[in-house]
Amino acid sequence: MIRFLSSRLLHHGRYLWRQNHRRIHTKIAENTRKRRSKAPRTDQQVIRYQEPFQRYGFSRLVLHARKLLLDNVVDKASSNPPVDLRNQMVKKLFYSDSGPLVAFVGIAATAEGATLLKDAELEETCWKIRDTVEKLRPSWDEAEISVGENPIGLEDLEIGGPIAKGCSAVVHAAALKKHAPATDPNRSYPLALKIMFNYDVQSNALAIVKAMFRETVPAKHRALEVAGFWQHLADQATLLPPHPNVVSMLGVFCAQMPQLEGARALYPSALPPRLHESGFGRNMSLFLLMRRYHCSLVDFLSAQREKKMSNRWALLLFAQLLEAVAHLNRYGVAHRDLKSDNILIDVGADGTPGLVVADFGCCLADKRHGLRVPYPTAEVDKGGNTALMAPEIITQNPGTFATLDYTKADLWTSGTIAYEIFGTENPFYGPHLKNFSYRDEDLPPMAEDVPVIVRKLVGNLLQRNPKKRLSADVAANAMQLFLWAPSGWLRPSSNAPTSAEILQWLLCLTSKVLYENAMDSRGQRSAQFTEYFLISSFLVRASLRRIEKALLWIRRIVVEEHLEDDEIKV
């Protein structure tokens, strides 16, 4: 009976796949956007979705098919699956939202006979996995920062004192009034409100957003009372989808500058004359509502310097930074101002750091030119911090056919920040090493306790010739493989894993992310929380070809450095 059921299931599954194969591949991006918007499915769509199953009499076998495939996926995910994992999967499958799990099950089903999944199929399934992982956030987190679908304005916020100030903006603590009423003496401020200084742009919402649009690139919600205006800008510039390692920007709006606590003393010149007699600011400016993070990377590293931060935390920070850069690169965005001041840290209950990239005011998000921008004159903006600007950008001269190629520029900057993460000074802040003149052999050695493979990866990212650097995806994959892959895969003395073995490993990671509890007994984030989001970011963009390329690079480094088995991950 089981063999008959398996054969019929495989037959009908192949038929349905052939019918929908072309449509799935051509509209994968559109479907991803629809999932993120969480648009409700209409009755007509539900009927169309169910028709194939009803036409072939398949509906009466759904429960048996699910059970059969469940056994299949658990067997593939682990040679000796734990009972707890199986029980959790059964509960998820039969008594909860089984959409993401069905996609996960589909991977195991199509992997039968070492059949390779195409990149688009794996990516589509991993997006569903990511949606499930997002739901694992602790309830206190969601309750405090959730803003819903309605636009947010100043009238919805309780604004506290300033927590940071730069040359172009100030950040105040904030909270939604529905979560923190002004009458509550114990109110907390889980949000941060960034107020842009407006000296030159007229007090008009359209003009302000046009002038400061790059700041809003990672925003989830945008409020402006002009129909179609955001869509018009979105047609010209890239809007960055949410990511665990990119700042969580919950809303953007324009409003009149308010009189806030500490404003007259901290930034008097940015205030309009109606609020300060010597102010030069305009009456209206841009407001960015974000989740509040504990500190910047530079402050976190400074606090850890005395007690010597663990090497494990440093590896996780560097991996998260590469994941953020890979995400930006994937969607055609270059940050162009990466530095430890613009990287924020969210500290877990046990001190484990989670990293996000913030401050997109200098970013490149041009749909027309992508990451390669024409450079006809010197008036074209090259970006932010010149000390950490990639050599191919800082040394480029303007000309008729000249271009600025930012494809691997953020990767180079990430390599310089890696020195800070692993406990040494950034070599390009000192007087001896300059990005426009250094040679590859001039790079100073990293600390001896940094694993050799990581040192070589940083050296690869800092090569002057961008063609010699790994791509953003492959560089991030190299760190993920170093952290999670079986050590035998990295040894050249053993055979390289087959595609089927890599796929099985991905299934194991998936089951771990979906069904292991990353919270402690109080519902707070544990060390595993950061690791699970890091793994989920890897699964979202997993590509067999790029994983194999990263693995090949690591194995080549092991051979060149003559590393012993016990030295590979040390």
Secondary structure, DSSP 8 states (H G I E B T S, - for coil): -HHHHHHHHHHHHHHHHHHHHHHHHHTHHHHHHHHHHT----HHHHHHHHHHHHHTT-GGGHHHHHHHHHHHHHHHH-SS--HHHHHHHHHHHHHS--HHHHHHHHHHHHTGGG----HHHHHHHHHHHHHHHHTTS-HHHHHHH---SS---GGGEEEEEEEEE-SSEEEEEEEETTTS-TT-TT----EEEEEE--SSS-S-HHHHHHHTGGGGTTBS-B--SSTTHHHHHHTTB------TTB--EEEEEEEE----TTHHHH-GGGS-TTT-TT----SEEEEEEEE--SEEHHHHHHHHHTT---HHHHHHHHHHHHHHHHHHHHTT-B-S---GGGEEEEE-TTS-EEEEE---TT-B-BTTTTTEEE--STTS---S-GGGS-HHHHT----TT-EEE-TTHHHHHHHHHHHHHTTS--TTSSSS--TTT--GGGS----TTS-HHHHHHHHHHT-SSGGGS--HHHHHHHHHHHHHS-GGGG-TTS----HHHHHHHHHHHHHHHHHS--B-TTS-B-HHHHHHHHHHHHHHT--HHHHHHHHHHHHHHHHHTT--GGGTT-
